[in-house]
């Protein structure tokens, strides 16, 4: 990482720890509230614990980091020698994380550019990587922001969920849409559109929905050079099989990541989630 530009993101980027370390990226954790306990994503709650809590219908909510957490992160980056910071976060339509970062940036000891990427999961992670690579190449804050924004434009995220119930409970999708999905006993496919989670298609069975998810991702990739991430929650075999099929179908595949989502996204999607992020290089 450039000694002069620090890259900050949040825990919903789900970047591999080794990748973050290699590129010097810092992730600020969001919080999962399980019953009466507030737990930091990534360190204090496992996805297995979350899945078990959801299956038992225990109350699970999420919350943004406070501005003071960002303020401390920015202070440490400045003390480590950063003269500028790029802070890239999940969609402001889905969380108040961006707003908290903006508040902290006003009092930071060095200039901070806070970016609402409109993304989530590795769609956000790829943006953070693009910013870090621009900084490593000697670019300043403007170049790092431009690289992240360009990557966001070329990135799409699609999701399969077993039920819309969890998204409805968390207020991330309308009650009427969730009720309609349940009434028809369909398996919903969703997409990230303008920073919001929106219905894409409804398919009758899980197997057909996953096949359609694969087809949509392959069509989006086309013959371009792309990176792909396959996410899941408590569905490792499904995710691995989907990743193998995409590897065979996408000629321009450069990097392929397969990972389980963390507790924050998992709390809103429920077990059985499959997600595919396609990001043009």
ZADO-1210 file (C-alpha; in nm, 4 decimals, padded with zeros to 6 digits):
<atoms>
<atom x="00.0000" y="00.0000" z="00.0000" code="UNK" pos="1"/>
<atom x="00.1122" y="00.3536" z="-00.0646" code="UNK" pos="2"/>
<atom x="00.2608" y="00.5056" z="00.2474" code="UNK" pos="3"/>
<atom x="00.0599" y="00.8180" z="00.1823" code="UNK" pos="4"/>
<atom x="-00.2913" y="00.6798" z="00.1100" code="UNK" pos="5"/>
<atom x="-00.4629" y="00.4468" z="00.3558" code="UNK" pos="6"/>
<atom x="-00.7587" y="00.2340" z="00.2438" code="UNK" pos="7"/>
<atom x="-01.0390" y="00.1675" z="00.4922" code="UNK" pos="8"/>
<atom x="-01.3516" y="-00.0401" z="00.4341" code="UNK" pos="9"/>
<atom x="-01.5947" y="-00.2270" z="00.6604" code="UNK" pos="10"/>
<atom x="-01.6461" y="-00.5874" z="00.7628" code="UNK" pos="11"/>
<atom x="-01.9198" y="-00.6502" z="00.5049" code="UNK" pos="12"/>
<atom x="-01.6576" y="-00.6452" z="00.2264" code="UNK" pos="13"/>
<atom x="-01.5669" y="-01.0024" z="00.3311" code="UNK" pos="14"/>
<atom x="-01.2152" y="-00.9735" z="00.1953" code="UNK" pos="15"/>
<atom x="-00.9857" y="-01.2640" z="00.2849" code="UNK" pos="16"/>
<atom x="-00.7608" y="-01.1748" z="00.5789" code="UNK" pos="17"/>
<atom x="-00.4447" y="-01.2466" z="00.3785" code="UNK" pos="18"/>
<atom x="-00.5610" y="-01.0177" z="00.0983" code="UNK" pos="19"/>
<atom x="-00.6291" y="-00.7336" z="00.3422" code="UNK" pos="20"/>
<atom x="-00.2913" y="-00.7780" z="00.5035" code="UNK" pos="21"/>
<atom x="-00.1098" y="-00.7892" z="00.1699" code="UNK" pos="22"/>
<atom x="-00.2722" y="-00.4668" z="00.0511" code="UNK" pos="23"/>
<atom x="-00.2815" y="-00.2904" z="00.3886" code="UNK" pos="24"/>
<atom x="-00.6611" y="-00.2567" z="00.3930" code="UNK" pos="25"/>
<atom x="-00.8339" y="-00.1938" z="00.7277" code="UNK" pos="26"/>
<atom x="-01.1926" y="-00.3143" z="00.7870" code="UNK" pos="27"/>
<atom x="-01.4115" y="-00.1505" z="01.0512" code="UNK" pos="28"/>
<atom x="-01.6518" y="-00.4082" z="01.2013" code="UNK" pos="29"/>
<atom x="-02.0284" y="-00.3761" z="01.2007" code="UNK" pos="30"/>
<atom x="-02.2204" y="-00.5149" z="01.4973" code="UNK" pos="31"/>
<atom x="-02.4633" y="-00.8050" z="01.5243" code="UNK" pos="32"/>
<atom x="-02.7070" y="-00.7930" z="01.8166" code="UNK" pos="33"/>
<atom x="-02.7986" y="-01.1449" z="01.9243" code="UNK" pos="34"/>
<atom x="-03.0590" y="-01.1311" z="02.1993" code="UNK" pos="35"/>
<atom x="-02.9093" y="-00.8846" z="02.4481" code="UNK" pos="36"/>
<atom x="-02.5470" y="-00.9222" z="02.3282" code="UNK" pos="37"/>
<atom x="-02.3774" y="-00.6852" z="02.0830" code="UNK" pos="38"/>
<atom x="-02.1030" y="-00.8719" z="01.8955" code="UNK" pos="39"/>
<atom x="-01.8483" y="-00.7457" z="01.6432" code="UNK" pos="40"/>
<atom x="-01.8672" y="-00.9097" z="01.3025" code="UNK" pos="41"/>
<atom x="-01.5625" y="-01.1112" z="01.2128" code="UNK" pos="42"/>
<atom x="-01.4226" y="-01.1567" z="01.5629" code="UNK" pos="43"/>
<atom x="-01.6992" y="-01.2083" z="01.8182" code="UNK" pos="44"/>
<atom x="-01.9670" y="-01.4084" z="01.6338" code="UNK" pos="45"/>
<atom x="-01.9291" y="-01.7011" z="01.3947" code="UNK" pos="46"/>
<atom x="-02.1549" y="-01.7660" z="01.0988" code="UNK" pos="47"/>
<atom x="-02.2403" y="-02.1039" z="01.2518" code="UNK" pos="48"/>
<atom x="-02.3665" y="-01.9352" z="01.5707" code="UNK" pos="49"/>
<atom x="-02.5673" y="-01.6932" z="01.3594" code="UNK" pos="50"/>
<atom x="-02.7229" y="-01.9681" z="01.1454" code="UNK" pos="51"/>
<atom x="-02.8228" y="-02.1609" z="01.4570" code="UNK" pos="52"/>
<atom x="-02.9803" y="-01.8508" z="01.6108" code="UNK" pos="53"/>
<atom x="-03.1773" y="-01.7783" z="01.2925" code="UNK" pos="54"/>
<atom x="-03.2981" y="-02.1374" z="01.2657" code="UNK" pos="55"/>
<atom x="-03.4205" y="-02.1157" z="01.6255" code="UNK" pos="56"/>
<atom x="-03.5907" y="-01.7852" z="01.5373" code="UNK" pos="57"/>
<atom x="-03.3975" y="-01.5953" z="01.8023" code="UNK" pos="58"/>
<atom x="-03.4043" y="-01.2152" z="01.7572" code="UNK" pos="59"/>
<atom x="-03.1066" y="-01.0985" z="01.5498" code="UNK" pos="60"/>
<atom x="-03.0450" y="-00.7391" z="01.4412" code="UNK" pos="61"/>
<atom x="-02.7472" y="-00.5465" z="01.3064" code="UNK" pos="62"/>
<atom x="-02.6072" y="-00.2004" z="01.3693" code="UNK" pos="63"/>
<atom x="-02.3502" y="00.0296" z="01.2160" code="UNK" pos="64"/>
<atom x="-02.0194" y="00.1203" z="01.3790" code="UNK" pos="65"/>
<atom x="-02.0293" y="00.4443" z="01.5763" code="UNK" pos="66"/>
<atom x="-01.8453" y="00.7511" z="01.4429" code="UNK" pos="67"/>
<atom x="-01.5957" y="00.7108" z="01.7280" code="UNK" pos="68"/>
<atom x="-01.4836" y="00.3754" z="01.5842" code="UNK" pos="69"/>
<atom x="-01.4072" y="00.5379" z="01.2507" code="UNK" pos="70"/>
<atom x="-01.2390" y="00.8317" z="01.4250" code="UNK" pos="71"/>
<atom x="-01.0011" y="00.5920" z="01.6018" code="UNK" pos="72"/>
<atom x="-00.9302" y="00.4067" z="01.2739" code="UNK" pos="73"/>
<atom x="-00.8498" y="00.7315" z="01.0931" code="UNK" pos="74"/>
<atom x="-00.6291" y="00.8503" z="01.3804" code="UNK" pos="75"/>
<atom x="-00.4270" y="00.5294" z="01.3716" code="UNK" pos="76"/>
<atom x="-00.3825" y="00.5509" z="00.9951" code="UNK" pos="77"/>
<atom x="-00.2534" y="00.9073" z="01.0287" code="UNK" pos="78"/>
<atom x="-00.0147" y="00.8040" z="01.3059" code="UNK" pos="79"/>
<atom x="00.1161" y="00.5264" z="01.0776" code="UNK" pos="80"/>
<atom x="00.2102" y="00.7887" z="00.8188" code="UNK" pos="81"/>
<atom x="-00.0967" y="00.8290" z="00.5975" code="UNK" pos="82"/>
<atom x="-00.1449" y="01.1777" z="00.4583" code="UNK" pos="83"/>
<atom x="-00.4823" y="01.0882" z="00.3079" code="UNK" pos="84"/>
<atom x="-00.7480" y="00.8198" z="00.3601" code="UNK" pos="85"/>
<atom x="-01.0037" y="00.6621" z="00.1270" code="UNK" pos="86"/>
<atom x="-01.2912" y="00.5079" z="00.3243" code="UNK" pos="87"/>
<atom x="-01.5129" y="00.2789" z="00.1123" code="UNK" pos="88"/>
<atom x="-01.8363" y="00.1371" z="00.2494" code="UNK" pos="89"/>
<atom x="-02.1447" y="-00.0690" z="00.1834" code="UNK" pos="90"/>
<atom x="-02.4468" y="00.0919" z="00.0282" code="UNK" pos="91"/>
<atom x="-02.5949" y="00.3783" z="00.2288" code="UNK" pos="92"/>
<atom x="-02.9357" y="00.2428" z="00.1213" code="UNK" pos="93"/>
<atom x="-02.8712" y="-00.0630" z="00.3388" code="UNK" pos="94"/>
<atom x="-02.6823" y="00.0764" z="00.6386" code="UNK" pos="95"/>
<atom x="-02.5892" y="00.3929" z="00.8247" code="UNK" pos="96"/>
<atom x="-02.2212" y="00.2956" z="00.8113" code="UNK" pos="97"/>
<atom x="-02.1422" y="00.5523" z="00.5416" code="UNK" pos="98"/>
<atom x="-02.3057" y="00.8297" z="00.7485" code="UNK" pos="99"/>
<atom x="-02.1016" y="00.7358" z="01.0565" code="UNK" pos="100"/>
<atom x="-01.7816" y="00.7486" z="00.8507" code="UNK" pos="101"/>
<atom x="-01.8749" y="01.0927" z="00.7140" code="UNK" pos="102"/>
<atom x="-01.9222" y="01.2280" z="01.0682" code="UNK" pos="103"/>
<atom x="-01.5824" y="01.0951" z="01.1768" code="UNK" pos="104"/>
<atom x="-01.4081" y="01.2221" z="00.8632" code="UNK" pos="105"/>
<atom x="-01.4903" y="01.5838" z="00.9536" code="UNK" pos="106"/>
<atom x="-01.2610" y="01.5700" z="01.2569" code="UNK" pos="107"/>
<atom x="-00.9906" y="01.3399" z="01.1175" code="UNK" pos="108"/>
<atom x="-00.6281" y="01.4566" z="01.1436" code="UNK" pos="109"/>
<atom x="-00.5750" y="01.4050" z="00.7676" code="UNK" pos="110"/>
<atom x="-00.8133" y="01.4439" z="00.4702" code="UNK" pos="111"/>
<atom x="-01.0608" y="01.1537" z="00.4361" code="UNK" pos="112"/>
<atom x="-01.2703" y="01.0796" z="00.1275" code="UNK" pos="113"/>
<atom x="-01.5710" y="00.8685" z="00.2261" code="UNK" pos="114"/>
<atom x="-01.7300" y="00.6759" z="-00.0623" code="UNK" pos="115"/>
<atom x="-02.0734" y="00.5150" z="-00.0743" code="UNK" pos="116"/>
<atom x="-01.9913" y="00.2353" z="-00.3203" code="UNK" pos="117"/>
<atom x="-02.3543" y="00.1240" z="-00.3469" code="UNK" pos="118"/>
<atom x="-02.2156" y="-00.2281" z="-00.3057" code="UNK" pos="119"/>
<atom x="-02.2006" y="-00.5053" z="-00.0476" code="UNK" pos="120"/>
<atom x="-01.9996" y="-00.8246" z="00.0148" code="UNK" pos="121"/>
<atom x="-01.7192" y="-00.8853" z="-00.2373" code="UNK" pos="122"/>
<atom x="-01.8815" y="-00.6297" z="-00.4679" code="UNK" pos="123"/>
<atom x="-01.7532" y="-00.3858" z="-00.2046" code="UNK" pos="124"/>
<atom x="-01.4368" y="-00.5898" z="-00.1562" code="UNK" pos="125"/>
<atom x="-01.3390" y="-00.5598" z="-00.5232" code="UNK" pos="126"/>
<atom x="-01.3817" y="-00.1802" z="-00.4993" code="UNK" pos="127"/>
<atom x="-01.1516" y="-00.1683" z="-00.1961" code="UNK" pos="128"/>
<atom x="-00.8944" y="-00.3802" z="-00.3797" code="UNK" pos="129"/>
<atom x="-00.9073" y="-00.1496" z="-00.6820" code="UNK" pos="130"/>
<atom x="-00.8448" y="00.1522" z="-00.4579" code="UNK" pos="131"/>
<atom x="-00.5559" y="-00.0231" z="-00.2828" code="UNK" pos="132"/>
<atom x="-00.3947" y="-00.1222" z="-00.6133" code="UNK" pos="133"/>
<atom x="-00.4209" y="00.2363" z="-00.7389" code="UNK" pos="134"/>
<atom x="-00.2517" y="00.3582" z="-00.4200" code="UNK" pos="135"/>
<atom x="00.0190" y="00.0930" z="-00.4522" code="UNK" pos="136"/>
<atom x="00.0901" y="00.2174" z="-00.8036" code="UNK" pos="137"/>
<atom x="00.1660" y="00.5618" z="-00.6587" code="UNK" pos="138"/>
<atom x="-00.1755" y="00.7203" z="-00.7031" code="UNK" pos="139"/>
<atom x="-00.3155" y="00.9713" z="-00.4584" code="UNK" pos="140"/>
<atom x="-00.6578" y="00.9901" z="-00.2960" code="UNK" pos="141"/>
<atom x="-00.8305" y="01.1031" z="-00.6180" code="UNK" pos="142"/>
<atom x="-00.6817" y="00.8174" z="-00.8193" code="UNK" pos="143"/>
<atom x="-00.7789" y="00.5614" z="-00.5554" code="UNK" pos="144"/>
<atom x="-01.1375" y="00.6908" z="-00.5422" code="UNK" pos="145"/>
<atom x="-01.1638" y="00.6924" z="-00.9218" code="UNK" pos="146"/>
<atom x="-01.0377" y="00.3324" z="-00.9396" code="UNK" pos="147"/>
<atom x="-01.2957" y="00.2208" z="-00.6829" code="UNK" pos="148"/>
<atom x="-01.5812" y="00.4017" z="-00.8541" code="UNK" pos="149"/>
<atom x="-01.4832" y="00.2598" z="-01.1926" code="UNK" pos="150"/>
<atom x="-01.4765" y="-00.0896" z="-01.0441" code="UNK" pos="151"/>
<atom x="-01.8220" y="-00.0369" z="-00.8923" code="UNK" pos="152"/>
<atom x="-01.9682" y="00.0545" z="-01.2314" code="UNK" pos="153"/>
<atom x="-01.8433" y="-00.2745" z="-01.3751" code="UNK" pos="154"/>
<atom x="-01.9648" y="-00.4891" z="-01.0853" code="UNK" pos="155"/>
<atom x="-02.2940" y="-00.6753" z="-01.0441" code="UNK" pos="156"/>
<atom x="-02.4219" y="-00.8842" z="-00.7540" code="UNK" pos="157"/>
<atom x="-02.6933" y="-01.1500" z="-00.7684" code="UNK" pos="158"/>
<atom x="-02.8403" y="-01.3526" z="-00.4830" code="UNK" pos="159"/>
<atom x="-03.0501" y="-01.6613" z="-00.4267" code="UNK" pos="160"/>
<atom x="-03.2276" y="-01.6969" z="-00.0918" code="UNK" pos="161"/>
<atom x="-03.4413" y="-01.9821" z="00.0359" code="UNK" pos="162"/>
<atom x="-03.6960" y="-01.7354" z="00.1718" code="UNK" pos="163"/>
<atom x="-03.7591" y="-01.3605" z="00.1693" code="UNK" pos="164"/>
<atom x="-03.8598" y="-01.3752" z="00.5353" code="UNK" pos="165"/>
<atom x="-03.5284" y="-01.2542" z="00.6767" code="UNK" pos="166"/>
<atom x="-03.5053" y="-00.9618" z="00.4342" code="UNK" pos="167"/>
<atom x="-03.8619" y="-00.8645" z="00.5258" code="UNK" pos="168"/>
<atom x="-03.7885" y="-00.8786" z="00.9002" code="UNK" pos="169"/>
<atom x="-03.4828" y="-00.6576" z="00.8571" code="UNK" pos="170"/>
<atom x="-03.6711" y="-00.4070" z="00.6423" code="UNK" pos="171"/>
<atom x="-03.4485" y="-00.4704" z="00.3382" code="UNK" pos="172"/>
<atom x="-03.7357" y="-00.5738" z="00.1126" code="UNK" pos="173"/>
<atom x="-04.1029" y="-00.4823" z="00.1133" code="UNK" pos="174"/>
<atom x="-04.3502" y="-00.6904" z="00.3136" code="UNK" pos="175"/>
<atom x="-04.5802" y="-00.7228" z="00.0120" code="UNK" pos="176"/>
<atom x="-04.2995" y="-00.8656" z="-00.2030" code="UNK" pos="177"/>
<atom x="-04.2006" y="-01.1095" z="00.0709" code="UNK" pos="178"/>
<atom x="-04.5613" y="-01.2194" z="00.1216" code="UNK" pos="179"/>
<atom x="-04.6100" y="-01.2706" z="-00.2513" code="UNK" pos="180"/>
<atom x="-04.2986" y="-01.4875" z="-00.2685" code="UNK" pos="181"/>
<atom x="-04.4144" y="-01.6996" z="00.0231" code="UNK" pos="182"/>
<atom x="-04.7681" y="-01.7326" z="-00.1080" code="UNK" pos="183"/>
<atom x="-04.6494" y="-01.8618" z="-00.4440" code="UNK" pos="184"/>
<atom x="-04.3886" y="-02.0905" z="-00.2820" code="UNK" pos="185"/>
<atom x="-04.1271" y="-01.9589" z="-00.5243" code="UNK" pos="186"/>
<atom x="-03.7518" y="-01.9358" z="-00.4853" code="UNK" pos="187"/>
<atom x="-03.6481" y="-01.5717" z="-00.5303" code="UNK" pos="188"/>
<atom x="-03.3471" y="-01.4374" z="-00.7179" code="UNK" pos="189"/>
<atom x="-03.2382" y="-01.0869" z="-00.6158" code="UNK" pos="190"/>
<atom x="-02.9960" y="-00.8280" z="-00.7473" code="UNK" pos="191"/>
<atom x="-02.8226" y="-00.5181" z="-00.6180" code="UNK" pos="192"/>
<atom x="-02.9679" y="-00.2199" z="-00.8035" code="UNK" pos="193"/>
<atom x="-02.8812" y="00.1422" z="-00.7202" code="UNK" pos="194"/>
<atom x="-02.7590" y="00.0260" z="-00.3807" code="UNK" pos="195"/>
<atom x="-03.0818" y="-00.1579" z="-00.2964" code="UNK" pos="196"/>
<atom x="-03.1729" y="-00.5257" z="-00.2924" code="UNK" pos="197"/>
<atom x="-03.4417" y="-00.5738" z="-00.5550" code="UNK" pos="198"/>
<atom x="-03.6285" y="-00.8800" z="-00.6876" code="UNK" pos="199"/>
<atom x="-03.4879" y="-01.0094" z="-01.0147" code="UNK" pos="200"/>
<atom x="-03.6808" y="-01.3286" z="-01.0929" code="UNK" pos="201"/>
<atom x="-03.8967" y="-01.5867" z="-00.9179" code="UNK" pos="202"/>
<atom x="-03.8272" y="-01.9516" z="-00.9932" code="UNK" pos="203"/>
<atom x="-04.0305" y="-02.2540" z="-00.8852" code="UNK" pos="204"/>
<atom x="-03.7615" y="-02.4759" z="-00.7335" code="UNK" pos="205"/>
<atom x="-03.4265" y="-02.4311" z="-00.5612" code="UNK" pos="206"/>
<atom x="-03.2372" y="-02.6306" z="-00.8258" code="UNK" pos="207"/>
<atom x="-03.3832" y="-02.4252" z="-01.1087" code="UNK" pos="208"/>
<atom x="-03.3141" y="-02.1010" z="-00.9220" code="UNK" pos="209"/>
<atom x="-02.9481" y="-02.1921" z="-00.8697" code="UNK" pos="210"/>
<atom x="-02.9143" y="-02.2953" z="-01.2351" code="UNK" pos="211"/>
<atom x="-03.0650" y="-01.9612" z="-01.3342" code="UNK" pos="212"/>
<atom x="-02.8265" y="-01.7763" z="-01.0984" code="UNK" pos="213"/>
<atom x="-02.5353" y="-01.9467" z="-01.2753" code="UNK" pos="214"/>
<atom x="-02.6734" y="-01.8551" z="-01.6158" code="UNK" pos="215"/>
<atom x="-02.7252" y="-01.4887" z="-01.5235" code="UNK" pos="216"/>
<atom x="-02.3722" y="-01.4607" z="-01.3833" code="UNK" pos="217"/>
<atom x="-02.2173" y="-01.6247" z="-01.6916" code="UNK" pos="218"/>
<atom x="-02.4141" y="-01.3934" z="-01.9219" code="UNK" pos="219"/>
<atom x="-02.3009" y="-01.0894" z="-01.7256" code="UNK" pos="220"/>
<atom x="-01.9373" y="-01.2007" z="-01.7452" code="UNK" pos="221"/>
<atom x="-01.9475" y="-01.2705" z="-02.1186" code="UNK" pos="222"/>
<atom x="-01.5992" y="-01.2933" z="-02.2654" code="UNK" pos="223"/>
<atom x="-01.4546" y="-01.0028" z="-02.0640" code="UNK" pos="224"/>
<atom x="-01.1767" y="-01.0336" z="-01.8065" code="UNK" pos="225"/>
<atom x="-01.3621" y="-01.0617" z="-01.4765" code="UNK" pos="226"/>
<atom x="-01.3185" y="-01.1528" z="-01.1135" code="UNK" pos="227"/>
<atom x="-01.5964" y="-01.3577" z="-00.9532" code="UNK" pos="228"/>
<atom x="-01.6897" y="-01.4202" z="-00.5920" code="UNK" pos="229"/>
<atom x="-01.9325" y="-01.6897" z="-00.4839" code="UNK" pos="230"/>
<atom x="-02.0811" y="-01.6327" z="-00.1389" code="UNK" pos="231"/>
<atom x="-02.2958" y="-01.8595" z="00.0756" code="UNK" pos="232"/>
<atom x="-02.4371" y="-01.9034" z="00.4246" code="UNK" pos="233"/>
<atom x="-02.4404" y="-02.2588" z="00.5600" code="UNK" pos="234"/>
<atom x="-02.4326" y="-02.3971" z="00.2039" code="UNK" pos="235"/>
<atom x="-02.0652" y="-02.4789" z="00.1293" code="UNK" pos="236"/>
<atom x="-02.1331" y="-02.7696" z="-00.1072" code="UNK" pos="237"/>
<atom x="-02.3745" y="-02.5673" z="-00.3186" code="UNK" pos="238"/>
<atom x="-02.1270" y="-02.2787" z="-00.3338" code="UNK" pos="239"/>
<atom x="-01.8337" y="-02.5000" z="-00.4313" code="UNK" pos="240"/>
<atom x="-02.0319" y="-02.6731" z="-00.7052" code="UNK" pos="241"/>
<atom x="-02.1549" y="-02.3389" z="-00.8422" code="UNK" pos="242"/>
<atom x="-01.7992" y="-02.2004" z="-00.8423" code="UNK" pos="243"/>
<atom x="-01.6743" y="-02.5051" z="-01.0362" code="UNK" pos="244"/>
<atom x="-01.9443" y="-02.4635" z="-01.2991" code="UNK" pos="245"/>
<atom x="-01.8720" y="-02.0915" z="-01.3388" code="UNK" pos="246"/>
<atom x="-01.5017" y="-02.1675" z="-01.3742" code="UNK" pos="247"/>
<atom x="-01.5856" y="-02.3884" z="-01.6709" code="UNK" pos="248"/>
<atom x="-01.8292" y="-02.1399" z="-01.8271" code="UNK" pos="249"/>
<atom x="-01.6492" y="-01.8035" z="-01.7963" code="UNK" pos="250"/>
<atom x="-01.3553" y="-01.7790" z="-02.0402" code="UNK" pos="251"/>
<atom x="-01.2186" y="-01.4506" z="-01.9025" code="UNK" pos="252"/>
<atom x="-01.2196" y="-01.5538" z="-01.5367" code="UNK" pos="253"/>
<atom x="-00.9132" y="-01.4071" z="-01.3635" code="UNK" pos="254"/>
<atom x="-00.9729" y="-01.4577" z="-00.9923" code="UNK" pos="255"/>
<atom x="-01.2354" y="-01.6749" z="-00.8219" code="UNK" pos="256"/>
<atom x="-01.3194" y="-01.6345" z="-00.4535" code="UNK" pos="257"/>
<atom x="-01.5493" y="-01.8691" z="-00.2611" code="UNK" pos="258"/>
<atom x="-01.6438" y="-01.7627" z="00.0906" code="UNK" pos="259"/>
<atom x="-01.9133" y="-01.7721" z="00.3523" code="UNK" pos="260"/>
<atom x="-02.0731" y="-01.4356" z="00.4247" code="UNK" pos="261"/>
<atom x="-02.0396" y="-01.2885" z="00.7689" code="UNK" pos="262"/>
<atom x="-02.3061" y="-01.2401" z="01.0292" code="UNK" pos="263"/>
<atom x="-02.4313" y="-00.8995" z="00.9123" code="UNK" pos="264"/>
<atom x="-02.5429" y="-01.0101" z="00.5657" code="UNK" pos="265"/>
<atom x="-02.6376" y="-01.3527" z="00.6974" code="UNK" pos="266"/>
<atom x="-02.8767" y="-01.1985" z="00.9491" code="UNK" pos="267"/>
<atom x="-03.0757" y="-01.0441" z="00.6642" code="UNK" pos="268"/>
<atom x="-03.0679" y="-01.3343" z="00.4169" code="UNK" pos="269"/>
<atom x="-03.0842" y="-01.6486" z="00.6296" code="UNK" pos="270"/>
<atom x="-02.9197" y="-01.9900" z="00.5822" code="UNK" pos="271"/>
<atom x="-02.9108" y="-02.1241" z="00.2272" code="UNK" pos="272"/>
<atom x="-02.7978" y="-01.7969" z="00.0696" code="UNK" pos="273"/>
<atom x="-02.5990" y="-01.8193" z="-00.2527" code="UNK" pos="274"/>
<atom x="-02.4554" y="-01.5063" z="-00.4043" code="UNK" pos="275"/>
<atom x="-02.2462" y="-01.4341" z="-00.7121" code="UNK" pos="276"/>
<atom x="-02.0496" y="-01.1134" z="-00.7643" code="UNK" pos="277"/>
<atom x="-01.9183" y="-01.0485" z="-01.1163" code="UNK" pos="278"/>
<atom x="-01.6628" y="-00.7673" z="-01.1391" code="UNK" pos="279"/>
<atom x="-01.5030" y="-00.6527" z="-01.4646" code="UNK" pos="280"/>
<atom x="-01.1338" y="-00.5706" z="-01.4426" code="UNK" pos="281"/>
</atoms>
